[in-house]
Amino acid sequence: MNLTFKDAAETGPAYTRTSRVVHWLVAVLIIGMIALGWYMMSIEDDPGSDTYFTLHKSTGLIVLVLVLFRLVWRLGHRPKALPLSLPGWQLMASKASHWSLYGAMIAMPIVGLAGALLSKDGVSFFGAALPRVFTANHDLAEVFFSIHSVIAWILVALISLHVLAALKHLLVDKDGVFQRMWHS
């Protein structure tokens, strides 16, 4: 039995309001962070580029806190089960892709933070310098920044897959799965 839009609306959202707000906030921030990161790399040596790097690092710390909060929140506030009408492979793919997204969303800022802590500039949170934990090591910082870049591409692929799956459920299957994270 497939859920219709009406059925999904009548059963209410599968996620709490807090989950939905944090989901969309993190989504917007991550998309902005990836765009900002790519832009920063094109102006890395330009005068005034430090402002963009500080913004990127500061926002990355916020994203890390929000993702960790969301993970803890989700563990304590499980969403309603997906419709039983979904094929088993979609249920497994959903679980695998969601946990992969969490892994990438946590690894990305941690690896970036490690690289920044090892860089000569260190880390500041909107201009307030954070304590230097490591001695600057340019070569090691570059290794972390390279890994950070790879994770960005992995995250782009996972986000693209996530968005395409959501749109498939909304426009093709019309099974109410998209509305689980949309309805208020």
N, C-alpha and C positions, 0 to 999 in steps of 0.2 A: 504494500500500500504506500503510495507516494503522498507526502505532505503537500498541500497546496499552500499558496501565500496566505490564504485565510486561516488554514489550520495552524501554520507557524505563528501567525499573529495572535490567534486565540490561546495558544499554549504559552505565550509570552517568550521573552528572550531567554536564550540558553545561558547567557553570561550575565553576571551582575553589572549594575551600572558602573561600578568602580572598574571592573575588568574592561568594559567597553570604552570608557573614557581613557584609561591608560593605554589600551590597544591603539586607539586612533592617535593619541598624543605621541606615542613612541613611533608609530608609522610615519607621521609627518616629520618628526625630528630626524629619524634615520634617513629618510629620503633627502631631507635638507642637508644632513651631515655628509652623505655620499656626494651630493652635488657640490657642496662647499669644499670637500676634500679634493675632488678632481680639479676644481677651480684653483685651489691653493697651490696645487702642484704646477699649474701653468704660470703662476706669478711668484713662485717660491723665492726668487732672488730679487724681486722688485722692492723698491722702497715702500714701506707701509704694509708689507705683507704680514708682518708680525701680528697685526690686529686680527687678521683672518685666522691665523694659527691659534691665537689665544681664544678666540671665539669657538673654534673647532674643539680644542682641548676642554674648554669649560663645558660646552654643550655635551661633549662625549661623556664627561663625568655625570652629568644630569641623566643622560640616557642610561648609563650603567646602573645608577640608583633606581631609575624607573623600571628597568627590565628586571632587576633583582626583586624589587617590590612586586612586580606583576607575577613573577614566578612563584614567590612565596604566597601571594594572594591566591593564585590559581591552585596551588597545592591544598590550600585550606577551603577553597570555594570551587569545587569541581563543577564544570558546566553540565547541563543536561546531555544525555547520550545523543549521538547522531541518530537520525532516523534509521530504523531497521531495514528500510527499503534500499539503503545504499549497499552496493556490492562490497564483499569483504576486502577486495583489493583497494577500494577507495578508503575504507576505514583504516587499513594499515598504512596507506600512503598519507592519509591525513595525520595520523599519529607520528609517523616518521618525519614528515615535513615540518610539523609544528615543533617537535623536539629539536630538529636540526636548526630551525630558526632561532629557538632559544639559545642553543649552543653558540651559533654564530653571533647573535646579539650580545652575548656575554663575553665571548672571546675577543670580539672586535675592539671594544674599548679597553679591555685589560691589556691586550697586546699593544695597542696604541699608547696607553698610559706607561707601560714598561719602556717602550721606545722613547717616549718624551722624558721620562725620569732619567734615562741614560744619555739624553742629548745635552749639549752645552747650555741650552736655554732652560731646561727643566720644565716644570709645570706651574702654571698659575691659574687660579680660578677667577675669571673675570678681573684679572689684574692683581689679585692677591697671591703672592708667591707661596706655593706649598713647599714644605720642607723637602730638601734634597735627601733622598733615601740612598741613592747610589752615586758613586763617583762617575762623572761623565765618561762615556766610552763611545766614541763616534761609530766605530765599526759594529759594535754590538747593537747600538741604537738603530743603525741602518738595517740590520737583520730583522729586528722587530718591526720596523716600518715596512719592510718588504712583505713580511707575514701579514701585517695589517692590510696591506694593499690586496693580497690574495684573498683574505677573508672578505674584503669589500666586494670583490667579484663573486665570491660564493654567496654572499648575502644578496647581491643583485639578482643572481639566478634563483635563489630561494624565494625572494620577494616576488619576482616575476611569476614563478610557478604558483605561489600563493594567490596572487591577484587573478591569474588566469583560471585557477580552480574556482575561486569565488565567483568570477563572472560566468563560468560555465554553470554553476549552481543557480545563479540568478537568472540568466538569460536562456539557457538551454534546458536544464533539468527542471527549473522552477519548483524546487523541492523544499524551499524554506531554509536551506542551510545558510545562505548568505545573510538572511535576516537575523540569525542567531547573534551576530555581532553588530547588527545595525539598529534594530528596534530600540526605542527608549522605554 
